[in-house]
Amino acid sequence: MRNAYPEPAPRLLIVSYHFPPAETVGARRPAALAAFAKQQGWDVRVLTAVGADQGGAPVPVPEEHLIRIAPSPRLRRPGRSAGEPVPDGAAPPPSRLGRIRSGADRLLVKAGMELLLPDPQLNWIRPPVQNFDRGAAGWRPDVILVSGPPFSGFVVAAALARRFRVPWVADYRDLWSVGNEYWVRSALRRAVDKRLERRVLRSVAACVTVSEPLAETIHRTFGVQTHVVMNGIDRRPVPMESFATSVGVEASATTLTLAHTGYIYPGKRDPSPLIDAIALLGADAAKVHLIFAGEDHGITRAAAERAGVTDSVTLLGQVSPEKSWRIQADADALVLLMWNDPRDAGTVTGKIFDYLQARRPVLLLGYEHGVAARLLRERSAGVVANDPAAIAARLREWLAVKERTGRVPAVPAAALDGLFREDQLGRYLDILRDAARGGVRRPVT
């Protein structure tokens, strides 16, 4: 990483629908890049849809360097909004009305993802393109970086790059028209998305994504130079509050505590093998405590009831990021649910870096030959298992260690070497500088 450049750093515009103070996962990568570029002396501005009052996450750049332009017209968004506070504490079983409302929200999301092009944030395309000059107060970029999803931001970045005749770089946290199996669409919609994506990328200088398989997909499909810059570990203080205090569960020197934090995707990220493994422990199932913090659509509760181990499972519902980190830091082991399918080989969820920061061993349920599985194995940071019997055997090993020593050993600190944000972002600035030097890319026909 080059800490200083022999020439003035370019003026960088980051376009990101999600950004602090929103506490969404999608805000963290562009926020980290903005903070790092600013530290390296770059002149950074951020164009975002997030208002100053829409969350509590720290904002990494001065307010005067933020161009906040709201979507228009305002559309009703199902579920909890990006900056809305989330409740803490055990999640009660959903009421009949709650289930109906949740089902209606899912139908709205599905309809929106099928019919709204390129995504439900399309109402943010026109406002920033029309109002950027007023919000920027005369400032002009040398290079534009856009992070998605949502991919409406790609359209915004391409339009601004044409206006100012500067290069732009597309950052894919997830893929768009190809290789994204979590976005359920019809074949017709996929074809329309692919055509639109190809058209938008005609003027892009370069693309960036989080893993080699995803980069290869983008390059093979669209013929665009694509770099890999992984997500990384965000440095933060180690939580001091105890696990028992943070979740209201009595800790025990003889109880193995597992924790999963985050969203569960129905049909793809399934906790059932783990819950079935707990049932296989017989009388020892009472010595295992599984904590789920996050939205799970009732999947975990149903699996626990089916397996007869509801006493071993606590559902907290959505919790604040700070409480999530406390849960991770004080658990004996952490559960990472991914999709056990080759199509998920290139997925590297940002949660894996949160888990590594906690330095608790990780139990990954997912594709054993994927990038995430390889990272855990190479770093001696966890194990991969999908069969309930194999998972049960691992739980017995951890139980024996816990009963003998009172704690499952932490992941070695050396496992985190080279995986912090700053280890990744130096290369990102090199990519952006090269794009700025290269000027506007000739359209691809």
Secondary structure as GFF3:
##gff-version 3
##sequence-region A 1 445
A	DSSP	beta_strand	11	15	.	.	.	ID=ss1
A	DSSP	three_ten_helix	25	27	.	.	.	ID=ss2
A	DSSP	alpha_helix	28	39	.	.	.	ID=ss3
A	DSSP	beta_strand	43	48	.	.	.	ID=ss4
A	DSSP	three_ten_helix	63	65	.	.	.	ID=ss5
A	DSSP	beta_strand	66	68	.	.	.	ID=ss6
A	DSSP	alpha_helix	96	115	.	.	.	ID=ss7
A	DSSP	three_ten_helix	122	124	.	.	.	ID=ss8
A	DSSP	alpha_helix	126	136	.	.	.	ID=ss9
A	DSSP	beta_strand	143	148	.	.	.	ID=ss10
A	DSSP	alpha_helix	152	164	.	.	.	ID=ss11
A	DSSP	beta_strand	168	172	.	.	.	ID=ss12
A	DSSP	alpha_helix	187	200	.	.	.	ID=ss13
A	DSSP	three_ten_helix	201	203	.	.	.	ID=ss14
A	DSSP	beta_strand	206	209	.	.	.	ID=ss15
A	DSSP	alpha_helix	212	222	.	.	.	ID=ss16
A	DSSP	beta_strand	226	228	.	.	.	ID=ss17
A	DSSP	alpha_helix	243	247	.	.	.	ID=ss18
A	DSSP	beta_strand	256	261	.	.	.	ID=ss19
A	DSSP	alpha_helix	272	280	.	.	.	ID=ss20
A	DSSP	three_ten_helix	282	287	.	.	.	ID=ss21
A	DSSP	beta_strand	288	293	.	.	.	ID=ss22
A	DSSP	alpha_helix	299	307	.	.	.	ID=ss23
A	DSSP	three_ten_helix	310	312	.	.	.	ID=ss24
A	DSSP	beta_strand	313	317	.	.	.	ID=ss25
A	DSSP	alpha_helix	321	330	.	.	.	ID=ss26
A	DSSP	beta_strand	333	337	.	.	.	ID=ss27
A	DSSP	three_ten_helix	342	344	.	.	.	ID=ss28
A	DSSP	alpha_helix	351	358	.	.	.	ID=ss29
A	DSSP	beta_strand	362	365	.	.	.	ID=ss30
A	DSSP	alpha_helix	371	378	.	.	.	ID=ss31
A	DSSP	beta_strand	382	384	.	.	.	ID=ss32
A	DSSP	alpha_helix	388	405	.	.	.	ID=ss33
A	DSSP	three_ten_helix	413	416	.	.	.	ID=ss34
A	DSSP	alpha_helix	421	438	.	.	.	ID=ss35
###
